[in-house]
Amino acid sequence: FAAITGLFDDGNGNFTVKRKPDRNFAINLLFGPQYHKEKVNIMEPIEEFLAAVELRMASESKALQDRQTRYLWYAILLIIISTLMALIIASYVRKQIISPIFSLNHDARIIAEGNYQARCKINVKNEIGSLGQSLNEMADCIELDINKLQQMAAIDELVGIGNRRAFMKSLELEVERARRYGNPLSLLMMDVDNFKSFNDVYGHLVGDEVLKLICNVSQKALRENDLMGRVGGEEFAFLFPATNIDSAIIVAERIRIAVDKSSLVHDSEKLQVTVSIGATQLVKNDVIEEFRKRADKAMYKSKENGRNQTTWF
């Protein structure tokens, strides 16, 4: 550009020498081999620098990408671990806490509704498991108390056999069974002869001993399926399933004779005890009340005829 304007190098790199502008010289400088050689010499380190920069940037980019990839895998692994831990915790909570609580609530509601034989079946070793065990212990105690109450309600406290309520329930069941299967059913009513005199002369304690004696002796004379109950102060009743009147009379006589042969000793005095028995058999179209009254009527007939005997209708 200086040669076009007529300025040339003074030998020290200063373009101060003025001469005639030399256009050909300028073009030769710009497009000649020397220019290209110098250009190559100038560009070679630049290109090497740019290549080095590019290589470094590529290396750093790859390192950054590898680092990002590694961080991404770390994040994915952390998410997977967190998810697995959440699932494990959820499973543990469900198995050890939520399900046992629902089960405990269900079992407690069943017990509260009156099914005292139900038990909590949870099997976890934590506070809920301890609560379930306590619930089962409570149910055991309730069931035991109820069984005791039921037994007290069904058993005569003095003589230890079924009371009137229990015997009448058994009578209803046996009558229904006899009608269903067409089996015979016999009933005995038994009354202690002159029982009032035992109480009046010797006192109620002796009267109680008389009742106990009769109960013990009678039970020894019964068969395995025979039922006995105390239905009144000194009245006893017997049920003989699958037994006709003839067989019932044989058992009744066995009871009466066993009582007659027994005795109670009071203050060195031997007290004689006898009973009067009435027997009957269930007939077609019998209602329970008629069945029972017929045996009762036969028992009173035995008393009218002199006591210590068996009468049947």
matplotlib code that plots the C-alpha trace (Angstrom):
import matplotlib.pyplot as plt

x = [0.0, 2.9, 4.4, 1.2, 1.5, 5.2, 6.6, 9.4, 11.3, 14.4, 16.0, 14.9, 11.3, 10.1, 8.3, 9.7, 11.6, 9.6, 9.8, 7.6, 4.7, 5.3, 2.0, 3.7, 6.0, 3.0, 1.0, 4.1, 4.4, 0.7, 0.4, 4.0, 5.6, 7.3, 4.0, 2.5, 5.6, 5.5, 1.8, 2.3, 5.1, 2.7, -0.3, 1.5, 1.9, -1.6, -3.0, -1.0, -2.3, -5.9, -5.5, -4.1, -7.0, -9.4, -7.8, -7.9, -11.5, -12.4, -10.6, -12.2, -15.5, -15.1, -14.0, -17.0, -19.3, -17.9, -18.3, -21.9, -22.5, -21.0, -23.1, -26.2, -25.5, -24.9, -28.3, -30.0, -28.4, -29.4, -33.0, -33.0, -31.6, -34.1, -36.9, -35.9, -35.5, -38.9, -40.4, -38.7, -39.9, -43.4, -43.4, -42.1, -44.7, -47.5, -46.4, -45.4, -47.8, -50.7, -51.8, -51.5, -53.5, -56.3, -56.2, -56.2, -59.1, -61.1, -60.4, -61.2, -64.5, -65.4, -64.6, -66.6, -69.6, -69.6, -67.5, -65.2, -63.6, -62.0, -58.4, -56.0, -53.6, -51.1, -47.5, -45.3, -42.6, -43.4, -45.9, -48.8, -47.9, -47.8, -51.2, -52.6, -51.2, -52.9, -56.1, -55.9, -55.3, -58.3, -60.4, -59.2, -60.2, -63.6, -64.3, -63.3, -65.5, -68.4, -68.0, -68.1, -71.2, -72.8, -71.9, -73.2, -76.4, -76.9, -75.6, -77.4, -75.0, -76.1, -76.1, -73.9, -76.2, -78.2, -80.8, -84.3, -83.4, -80.7, -82.9, -85.8, -83.5, -82.2, -85.9, -86.7, -83.7, -84.4, -88.1, -87.1, -84.5, -87.0, -89.6, -87.0, -85.6, -88.6, -86.9, -88.6, -88.1, -89.0, -89.2, -89.1, -90.2, -89.0, -89.8, -88.3, -90.8, -91.5, -88.7, -90.3, -90.0, -86.2, -86.0, -88.4, -86.9, -83.2, -82.7, -82.0, -78.4, -79.6, -82.2, -79.4, -77.4, -80.5, -80.7, -77.0, -77.4, -80.3, -78.4, -75.3, -77.2, -79.3, -76.4, -74.7, -77.8, -78.0, -76.7, -74.2, -76.7, -79.3, -79.8, -80.7, -81.7, -83.0, -86.2, -87.6, -86.7, -86.9, -87.9, -85.6, -86.3, -84.7, -84.5, -83.9, -83.2, -83.9, -85.6, -89.2, -91.4, -90.5, -86.8, -87.4, -89.4, -86.5, -84.1, -86.6, -86.9, -83.2, -82.9, -85.8, -84.3, -80.8, -82.2, -84.2, -81.2, -79.1, -79.3, -77.9, -76.4, -77.0, -75.9, -75.6, -79.2, -79.7, -82.1, -84.1, -84.8, -87.3, -88.5, -91.7, -91.3, -93.6, -92.7, -94.1, -93.1, -93.4, -96.3, -97.3, -98.5, -97.2, -96.3, -93.6, -95.9, -98.3, -95.3, -93.9, -97.3, -98.1, -94.8, -95.6, -99.1, -97.7, -95.3, -98.1, -100.0, -97.1, -97.3, -101.0, -100.6, -98.2, -94.9, -91.6, -92.9, -92.9, -96.1, -96.3, -98.9]
y = [0.0, 2.4, 1.6, 2.6, 6.0, 6.4, 5.7, 3.1, 1.5, 3.5, 0.2, 0.6, -0.4, 3.2, 4.1, 7.6, 7.4, 9.1, 7.8, 7.3, 5.0, 1.5, -0.3, -3.5, -3.7, -3.3, -6.1, -8.3, -7.8, -8.6, -11.6, -12.8, -16.0, -14.2, -12.9, -16.3, -17.7, -15.1, -15.6, -19.3, -18.6, -16.2, -18.5, -21.7, -20.8, -19.3, -22.4, -24.5, -22.2, -22.5, -26.3, -26.4, -24.3, -26.4, -29.6, -28.2, -27.1, -30.5, -32.2, -29.9, -30.4, -34.1, -34.0, -31.8, -34.1, -37.1, -35.3, -34.4, -38.0, -39.3, -36.8, -37.9, -41.6, -40.6, -38.8, -41.8, -44.1, -41.9, -41.8, -45.6, -46.1, -43.5, -45.2, -48.7, -47.3, -45.7, -49.0, -50.9, -48.4, -48.4, -52.2, -52.3, -49.7, -51.6, -55.0, -53.9, -51.0, -50.4, -54.0, -54.9, -51.8, -52.7, -56.4, -55.3, -53.0, -55.7, -58.3, -55.8, -55.0, -58.8, -59.3, -56.1, -57.6, -60.6, -63.2, -63.8, -66.8, -64.6, -63.8, -61.3, -63.0, -60.3, -61.4, -58.4, -57.7, -54.1, -52.1, -53.1, -56.8, -56.2, -54.5, -57.5, -59.9, -57.7, -57.9, -61.7, -61.8, -59.6, -61.8, -64.9, -63.3, -62.2, -65.6, -67.3, -65.0, -65.5, -69.3, -69.1, -66.9, -69.3, -72.2, -70.4, -69.6, -73.3, -75.2, -75.5, -74.2, -76.5, -79.9, -79.2, -80.4, -78.4, -76.0, -75.6, -73.2, -75.5, -78.5, -76.9, -75.9, -79.5, -80.6, -78.4, -79.6, -83.3, -83.0, -81.4, -84.1, -86.9, -85.4, -85.0, -88.5, -90.3, -91.6, -92.3, -89.8, -90.4, -88.0, -88.5, -86.1, -86.9, -85.3, -85.9, -87.5, -85.4, -83.0, -80.2, -82.3, -82.6, -78.8, -78.3, -80.9, -80.9, -77.5, -76.4, -77.5, -81.1, -80.5, -79.4, -82.6, -84.7, -83.0, -83.6, -87.3, -87.8, -86.1, -88.2, -91.5, -90.7, -89.8, -93.1, -94.9, -93.0, -94.0, -92.0, -90.0, -89.5, -86.0, -84.8, -81.4, -79.7, -78.0, -77.0, -76.9, -80.6, -81.6, -83.3, -84.1, -86.7, -87.0, -90.3, -89.8, -92.7, -94.5, -95.8, -95.8, -99.4, -98.7, -95.4, -97.2, -99.6, -96.7, -94.9, -97.9, -98.3, -94.6, -95.0, -98.2, -96.7, -93.7, -95.9, -98.0, -94.9, -93.0, -89.8, -89.8, -86.7, -86.6, -90.4, -90.6, -92.5, -90.5, -92.5, -90.8, -91.8, -90.3, -90.4, -90.7, -90.0, -91.3, -90.6, -91.0, -88.3, -89.1, -87.7, -84.1, -83.6, -80.1, -79.6, -78.3, -81.3, -83.7, -82.2, -81.9, -85.6, -86.7, -84.2, -85.7, -89.2, -88.1, -86.7, -89.9, -91.8, -89.5, -90.0, -93.8, -93.8, -92.3, -94.2, -95.6, -95.0, -94.2, -93.7, -92.3]
z = [0.0, 0.7, -2.7, -4.5, -2.7, -3.5, -0.1, 0.3, 3.2, 4.4, 5.5, 9.1, 8.5, 8.1, 4.9, 4.5, 1.2, -1.5, -5.0, -8.0, -7.1, -8.3, -8.9, -10.2, -7.3, -4.9, -6.8, -6.7, -3.0, -2.4, -4.8, -5.3, -4.0, -1.2, 0.1, 0.1, 1.8, 4.5, 4.9, 5.3, 7.9, 9.7, 9.6, 10.5, 14.2, 14.2, 12.9, 15.3, 18.1, 16.8, 16.5, 20.1, 21.3, 19.4, 20.8, 24.3, 24.0, 22.6, 25.5, 28.1, 26.4, 26.5, 30.1, 30.9, 29.0, 30.8, 34.1, 33.2, 32.2, 35.4, 37.4, 35.5, 36.4, 39.9, 39.9, 38.3, 40.8, 43.6, 42.3, 42.0, 45.5, 46.9, 45.1, 46.4, 49.9, 49.6, 48.4, 51.2, 53.8, 52.4, 52.4, 56.0, 57.1, 55.4, 56.7, 60.2, 60.9, 58.5, 57.9, 61.6, 62.6, 60.2, 61.4, 65.0, 64.4, 62.6, 65.3, 68.1, 66.4, 66.1, 69.8, 70.7, 68.8, 71.1, 69.4, 72.4, 70.7, 68.0, 68.4, 66.9, 64.5, 63.9, 64.3, 64.4, 67.0, 67.8, 69.9, 67.7, 68.2, 72.0, 71.7, 69.8, 72.5, 75.1, 73.1, 73.0, 76.7, 77.4, 75.1, 77.0, 80.3, 78.9, 77.5, 80.7, 82.7, 80.3, 80.5, 84.3, 84.1, 81.7, 83.9, 86.9, 85.0, 83.9, 87.0, 90.3, 92.8, 95.6, 93.9, 91.0, 88.2, 85.5, 86.9, 85.7, 83.0, 81.6, 81.8, 80.0, 77.2, 77.0, 77.0, 74.0, 72.1, 72.8, 71.9, 68.6, 67.9, 68.8, 66.4, 63.6, 63.7, 65.0, 68.1, 71.5, 74.3, 78.0, 80.9, 84.6, 87.4, 90.9, 94.2, 97.6, 100.0, 103.2, 102.4, 104.4, 107.6, 107.0, 107.0, 109.8, 112.2, 111.3, 109.6, 106.1, 106.2, 106.6, 103.9, 101.6, 102.4, 101.6, 98.1, 97.6, 98.6, 96.2, 93.4, 93.9, 94.2, 91.1, 88.9, 89.6, 88.4, 85.1, 81.7, 79.7, 77.6, 80.3, 81.6, 85.1, 86.4, 89.5, 88.5, 91.9, 95.6, 96.0, 92.5, 90.0, 86.3, 84.0, 80.2, 78.5, 74.8, 72.4, 75.3, 75.4, 78.6, 79.5, 79.6, 81.4, 84.1, 84.7, 85.1, 87.3, 89.6, 89.7, 90.9, 93.4, 94.9, 95.1, 97.0, 99.3, 100.2, 100.9, 104.1, 105.7, 109.2, 111.3, 115.0, 115.1, 113.7, 110.5, 108.3, 105.7, 102.4, 99.7, 96.4, 94.3, 90.6, 87.6, 84.1, 80.6, 77.0, 74.2, 71.9, 68.6, 68.6, 72.1, 73.1, 75.7, 78.3, 78.0, 78.0, 81.2, 82.9, 82.2, 84.0, 86.8, 87.2, 87.3, 90.1, 92.2, 91.6, 93.2, 96.2, 96.5, 96.4, 99.4, 98.1, 97.4, 94.1, 90.3, 88.3, 84.5, 82.1]

ax = plt.figure().add_subplot(projection="3d")
ax.plot(x, y, z, "-o")
ax.set_aspect("equal")
plt.show()
